[in-house]
Amino acid sequence: MEFLDWKSIGSLLATFMVLRTTLRDFIPPEISRLFKNFFHRLFAALQTNISIIIEEFDSSYENEIFDSVKSYLSSKCFSSAKIIKLSKPRNSKNLTFTMDSSQKIEDTFDGIPVKWSLQAIEKKSNKYGSQECRFFELSFHKKYKSQVQSTYIPHVMEEAANIKFKNQERKLYTNRSGDEHGRMWSSVPFSHPSTFDTVAIDPVLKEQIKADLRKFVNRQEYYNRVGRAWKRGYLLYGPPGTGKTSLIAAIANFLEFDIYDLELTAVMNNSQLRKLLIATSSKSVIVVEDVDCTLDLSDRKKQFGKKERECGDCRPEAEEKKGEEKKNGGSSTFSTVSLSGVLNFVDGLWSSCGGERLMIFTTNHKEKLDQALLRAGRMDKHINLSYCEFDAFKTLASNYLYIDDHELFGEIEEVLVPAKITPADVAEIFMSCNDDIDLGMRNVLEELKRRLAAEECKKEMEAMEKEVVEDKEEREEEMEADDVGKDHIE
């Protein structure tokens, strides 16, 4: 090329232009198109890469695949792209990184190398002038075409869904009677700090619950195969103050699920209860607290026996009581939700609308609930949260006083269980000591001893009352025997 100067190059280009014009004027259009198609096929055969275009809008509607690819690449562009956009979308927990236009990101999946690039071009619009059109371009070797279609793209969609789920701000919902827009739930951000590390329950039980939750969320295919709705029911029962609400919050934080706090007394009828269920989302915890206090879900067998003994509602007193409730606008006229409606809510056909739901009921008196509600398939796991034991006490001491051992631990362990104190009571004592470790431990020990003395005194009183009753029964039996003897003598 040394013999060519600028003048020679100019002459050569001019010659090419003349030839191009001559060929265009004298060659028929049919032959010209034939040559174009030939060269197009030739270059296409020589091309080893394939490109897939994913536009931001499809027929003026947002393309969900574009949004998924954007979420998927957000976790990769920080390490690869040189220019990164930073944002925090509404209702999201984390910052979001996105790549700028005309940049490329390399990705590998199962040994398949691919390249992503974001492009932006100007498109003319007769009505609004020019408009920017963005699209992702996915490039890969043509020999991987089948794998990209069958495995890589579904992988991108699945990972994007997981990223969106983990990034969205979790909500705490409560039911409402419905507004002009038909919304059944209202929500606030859920930010309860309780976790399995801070909840004061038995460590063995804690690990069992965590293992059960992991198994539940990873068994979608299993639930489908056996023909069951992808849901699970928990019943938390025990005395007040034993940590039922804290455990619910810890479960929601562990699963990163939203919580739907269902107030049954605010539900008018079974139909509205069903609508509330339909309006819940997947990956959620549906909670009904103190179920024995909200509705009459007591054991029907016990009720039947009681009615047999008392003649049920045939008595005038029962009719009078019902009349008074109706007159005073009692709860019996406000809500007509029945046990049947609750059972269908938990395990009916409509409970399969959506998936990956955890239903948690709490009660202070498990024995009051109907057995139909307690059976497997409705309440699959029964969790007894009782009075504070020593392992739970050590968790509370670590949470509130930042200690793992203390000289009073031995004395406290001896009297903790028989004193029957709840974790809530222990936490209140620790909170009132103003971070004074020794004061907090002494106050707990004194309270345990006081409760233990009161418990022993109660047992003594019960024993004395029992003796009095037994003595009275013996005297009555002796008097009856004397009366019988007298009758025989007469």
Secondary structure, 3 states (H helix, E strand, C coil): CCCCCHHHHHHHHHHHHHHHHHHHHHCCHHHHHHHHHHHHHHHHHHCCEEEEEEECEECCEECHHHHHHHHHHHCCHHHHCCCEEEECCCCECCCEEEECCCEEEEEEECCEEEEEEEEEEEEEECCCEEEEEEEEEEEEEHHHHHHHHHHHHHHHHHHHHHHHHHHECCEEEEECCCCCCCCCEEEEECCCCCCCCCCCCCHHHHHHHHHHHHHHHCCHHHHHHHCCCCEEEEEEECCCCCCHHHHHHHHHHHHCCEEEECCHHHCCCHHHHHHHHHCCCCCEEEEECCHHHHCCCECHHHHHHHHHHHCHHHCHHHHHHHHHHHHCCCHHHHCCCCHHHHHHHHHCHHHHCCCCEEEEEEECCHHHECHHHHCCCCCCEEEECCCCCHHHHHHHHHHHHCCCCCCCHHHHHHHHHHHCCCHHHHHHHHHCCCCCHHHHHHHHHHHHHHHHHHHHHHHHHHHHHHHHHHHHHHHHHHHHHHHHHHHHHC
